[in-house]
Amino acid sequence: MPNLTLPTPSETSEPVSPAPFTSNPGAMAVVTTIFFMWGLITVLNDILIPHLKAIFHLNYTEAMLIQFCFFSAYFVFAVPFGRLVERVGYQKTMVTGLCTAGIGALLFLPAAAVASFPLFLGALIVVAAGITGLQVSANPYVSVLGSPATASSRLNLAQALNSLGTTIAPYLGGLLILNHLPAGHSPVQEAHSVIAPYVGLAAVLFVLALGVALSKLPTMAVDTKIVQESTGKPAVSIWSYRHTALGALGIFLYVGAEVSIGSFLVNYFGQREIGGLDAQTAAKLVAFYWGGAMVGRFIGSAVLRRVGAGTALGSVAIGAGLLVCLSMLTFGHVAMCTIILVGLFNSIMFPNIFTLGIAGLGDRTGEGAGLLIAAIVGGALVPLAQGALADHFGIHHAFILPVLCYIYIAYYGFRGSRPVAEAGPLLT
């Protein structure tokens, strides 16, 4: 899943560490554990979707409300948690995010007790609010937890841990949730299968929150400065920067496509003409989709030393689009393998779009980053649209929507990001 990397500021609401650029493996170990946890929690939704769809007899559009509620939290809660970072600092915001997510996980207990789909959605919103707090605080904290020269290295390590969480989540979810789906029982009895996993998840989150609270993490500067243009004139809208605005749409469509595909895989592999797999077996295969993103990040880090970000982005977007088309045009193992391989091509899309989108913004970089972060709401809206297509035209044909997303991303890589070299407002 995408990681939000925000530039760090100069004015502080907490004291700066006396040795801000000293390596701190202990702090990194604590914080990267948080990356692992939010990756795992986010991708567990891919298992909840088919599970709750079966329990409550939902159509695809209704089932995609799970992702809609979860990813809408990025749009709703990012600003409040950003202000909390300014007031109390990174560490306390991380603790708050972990506790909030833990409370949301505990809310699965009453939702399952009465077998209420709206209560499940409410619990997911609380979980997602906590994850948003972690995204807003942990990413920039890692970026300043050492020398600026090695910031990208630290973030790549944290992202690898995030990818590890997304990779094992489908397997664990299938084992702990789908494996306990009793046939022929009431919705209440079937819904009880989520209680133990999510109560256990809540316990882990609270323990991790306690660990972070008790850890002697270095305090780092938090930016509270409102940037003005050097001319002293009123700043033009960040939307006036073409490559940034187009990059925000790219983030919106990328997150939407990645989440949409992952959300439908269990049901897709269960189709008779595709794999005819039971839900638990299909869930194990979903792990390969997310695992491909982890492998792709390591490959991409080497390739990007020799290939430009725009060219690499356009190329992998074309590859992803072609793989989805091939899956739509085939059946059986070919359809399954090609859709799984899309995860490998998704791997470098988010960091490349993000980098291209904020390039050349100068003192507007923070504002541009905020716009790109808000665009993650695509993970809420695109899956919902694909659910509607699946209800009307079938799940096999509904994958045309991610194809359209990848076409735009290819355009952005090859053409839309070009003005980056002369970055500046297009409107004066």
ZAZATOR-216889 format. One record per residue (C-alpha): x, y, z. Coordinates in steps of 0.1 Angstrom, whole numbers, padded with zeros to 4 digits, always signed. Each point is the difference from the previous one (the first is absolute). Layout:
BEGIN
XYZ...
//
This chain:
BEGIN
+0000+0000+0000+0011+0037-0005+0021+0017+0026-0003+0037+0007+0033+0018+0002-0003+0036+0010+0028+0026+0001+0010+0011+0034-0001+0035+0012+0021+0024+0019-0020+0017+0028-0007-0024+0028-0026-0008+0026+0024-0023+0018+0038+0002+0005+0023-0011-0026+0022-0030+0008+0035+0011+0009+0014-0024-0026-0027-0001-0027+0021-0017-0026+0013-0029+0022-0011-0035-0011-0025-0015+0024-0006-0037-0008-0022-0004+0031-0024+0027-0010-0001-0013-0035-0009-0034+0012-0029+0014+0020-0013+0022-0027+0003-0026-0029-0021-0024+0021-0028+0026-0004+0005-0001-0038-0004-0038+0001-0032+0002+0021-0018+0025-0022+0009-0020-0031-0015-0031+0015-0032+0017+0013-0006+0018-0034+0002-0032-0021-0021-0020+0025-0029+0019-0017+0005-0023-0031-0010-0029+0022-0028+0018+0018-0016+0009-0033-0009-0035-0012-0007-0011+0035-0026+0027+0008-0013-0001-0035-0010-0037+0006-0014+0006+0035-0022+0030-0009-0008-0010-0036+0015+0032-0014+0004+0008-0036+0034+0012-0012-0008+0037+0004-0011-0005+0036+0030-0021+0008+0023+0027-0013-0013+0024+0027+0026-0017+0021+0028+0017-0020-0020+0031-0004-0003+0005+0038+0036-0009+0006+0017+0021-0026-0023+0030+0005+0017+0003+0034+0031+0012-0017-0019+0030-0014-0019+0007+0032+0026-0005+0028+0033+0010-0016-0003+0037+0008-0012-0005+0037+0029-0024+0006+0024+0023-0017-0010+0027+0025+0004-0024+0028+0036-0007-0011+0006+0038+0002-0015+0002+0035+0014-0032+0017+0028-0013-0023+0006-0032-0020+0003-0025+0028-0032+0009+0018-0019+0001-0033+0012-0035-0008-0012-0012+0034-0034+0017-0006-0002-0016-0035+0007-0035+0014-0025+0004+0028-0027+0013-0024+0006-0030-0023-0001-0023+0030-0034+0014+0011-0013-0005-0036+0011-0036+0000-0018-0006+0033-0032+0015-0015-0001-0031-0022-0012-0019+0031-0034+0018+0003-0003+0001-0038+0004-0038-0002-0022-0005+0031-0030+0015-0018+0011-0009-0035-0004+0036-0012+0017+0011-0033-0003+0037+0008+0017-0006+0034+0029-0018-0018+0004+0030-0023+0000+0023+0031+0027-0021+0016+0020+0001-0032-0002+0038-0001+0015+0002+0036+0028-0024-0010+0007+0020-0031+0001+0032+0020+0027-0015+0021+0020-0012-0030-0003+0035-0015+0016+0014+0032+0029-0025-0003+0005+0010-0037+0001+0037+0008+0025-0004+0029+0022-0031-0007+0009+0008-0036+0015+0035+0006+0015-0012+0033+0020-0027-0018+0012+0026-0026+0016+0021+0027+0013-0029+0022+0035+0003-0012+0021+0017-0027-0019+0016-0029+0024-0019-0023-0014-0033+0011-0037+0010+0003-0010-0019-0031+0018-0031+0013-0019+0001+0033-0033+0005-0018+0006-0029-0024+0007-0022+0030-0032+0011+0017-0020-0005-0032+0015-0035-0003-0014-0008+0035-0034+0014-0011+0001-0023-0031+0008-0029+0022-0032+0007+0020-0021+0003-0032+0015-0033-0012-0008-0022+0030-0034+0017+0008-0020-0020-0026+0015-0033+0012-0007+0008+0036-0035+0013-0008-0009-0031-0019+0013-0022+0028-0016+0018+0029-0032+0014-0016-0010-0020-0031+0011-0033+0015-0027+0004+0027-0029+0007-0023-0027-0025+0011-0024-0008-0028-0037+0002+0006+0002+0019+0032-0017+0034+0008+0018+0032-0009+0007+0006+0037+0018-0033+0003+0019+0005-0032+0010+0036+0010+0015-0013+0032+0030-0013-0020+0015+0036-0001-0001+0005+0037+0031-0019+0011+0022+0014-0028-0010+0036+0006+0001-0002+0037+0034-0015-0003+0010+0028-0024-0013+0026+0025+0022-0016+0027+0031+0002-0022-0008+0037-0008-0004+0009+0036+0033-0018+0010+0018+0018-0029-0015+0033+0011+0013-0006+0035+0034-0009-0014+0002+0031-0021-0012+0022+0030+0028-0015+0022+0027+0001-0026+0025+0028+0002-0004+0011-0036+0020+0031-0010-0022+0031-0003+0002+0016-0034-0011+0034-0013-0035+0004-0013-0008+0026-0027-0027+0024+0009+0011+0028-0024-0024+0013-0026+0020+0005-0031-0003+0031-0021+0013+0006-0034+0033+0019-0001-0015+0028-0020-0023+0008+0029-0030-0002-0024-0030-0022+0009+0008-0036-0008-0017-0014-0031-0020-0032+0005+0020-0032+0002-0024-0012-0027+0017+0024-0024+0031-0022-0001-0009-0023-0028+0023-0029+0008-0012+0001+0036-0037+0000-0009+0004-0028-0025+0021-0018+0025-0028+0002+0026-0023-0016-0026+0027-0027-0006+0001-0008+0038-0038-0001+0001-0002-0025-0029+0031-0021+0010-0013-0006+0036-0035-0006-0014+0013-0026-0026+0023-0018+0025-0027-0002+0027-0027-0010-0025+0019-0029-0013+0010-0013+0034-0036+0004+0012-0015-0022-0027+0026-0028-0002-0015-0024+0024-0034+0002-0018+0018+0000-0034+0019-0032+0008-0032-0016+0012-0017+0004-0034-0004-0034-0017+0016+0011-0033+0030+0016+0018+0011-0023+0028-0031-0014+0018+0019+0004+0033-0014+0001+0034+0004+0032+0019+0028-0012+0023+0022-0013-0029-0007+0032-0020+0011+0021+0030+0034-0017+0000+0005+0009-0037-0008+0037+0008+0032+0001+0020+0019-0004-0032-0016+0031-0014+0011+0021+0029+0034-0019+0003+0007+0011-0036+0000+0036+0011+0026-0008+0027+0023-0017-0026-0006+0027-0025+0012+0027+0024+0034-0017+0003+0002-0004-0037-0012+0036-0006+0026+0015+0023+0028-0014-0022-0017+0008-0033-0008+0036+0009+0038+0007+0003+0002-0003-0038-0035+0008-0012-0019+0032+0004-0030+0001+0024-0025+0010-0027+0012-0026-0025+0000-0028+0027-0035+0011+0011-0014+0000-0035+0015-0034-0008-0013-0018+0030-0034+0016-0004-0002-0014-0036+0011-0034+0013-0026+0000+0027-0028+0010-0024+0010-0027-0025+0000-0027+0027-0035+0010+0012-0012-0001-0036+0015-0034-0005-0017-0012+0032-0033+0013-0013+0004-0017-0034+0010-0034+0014-0012-0026+0026+0014-0025+0024+0037+0002+0011+0010+0026-0026-0027+0024+0013+0011-0006+0036+0038+0003-0005-0003+0032-0021-0021+0018+0025+0023-0010+0028+0030+0013-0019-0015+0035-0001+0012+0003+0036+0036-0001-0011-0006+0029-0024-0020+0021+0026+0031+0000+0023+0017+0032-0012-0030+0020-0011-0008+0019+0032+0036+0012+0008+0005+0010-0036-0033+0019-0004+0006+0017+0034+0036+0010-0009-0010+0014-0034-0030+0018+0015+0020+0020+0025+0031+0005-0021+0011+0036-0003-0026+0015+0023+0026+0015+0023-0017+0016+0031-0034-0013-0013+0012-0037+0004-0020-0005+0033-0032+0013-0016+0005-0022-0030+0006-0030+0021-0032+0006+0019-0019+0001-0032+0015-0033-0011-0008-0016+0033-0036+0011-0002-0002-0018-0034+0003-0033+0018-0038+0002+0003+0001-0017-0034+0002-0032+0020-0035+0007+0012-0017+0010-0032+0016-0021-0028-0009-0034+0017-0035+0012+0005-0003+0008-0038+0015-0034-0009-0025-0016+0023-0028+0016-0020+0015-0012-0032+0003-0035+0014-0037+0000+0010-0011+0011-0035+0026-0017-0023+0016-0027+0021+0032-0001+0020+0021-0011-0030-0008+0031-0021+0001+0024+0029+0038+0000+0000-0002+0024-0030-0001+0028+0026+0036-0007+0013+0011-0002-0036-0013+0036-0006+0019+0010+0032+0032-0014-0013-0004+0017-0034-0001+0034+0018+0030-0009+0022+0020-0009-0031-0009+0034-0015+0011+0017+0032+0033-0018+0000+0008+0007-0037-0016+0034-0005-0020+0015+0029+0030+0002+0023+0023+0017-0025-0005+0036+0011+0017-0010+0032+0033+0013-0013-0014+0035-0001-0023-0004+0030-0019+0030+0008-0035+0014-0001-0018-0001-0033-0023+0027+0010+0012+0034+0010
//
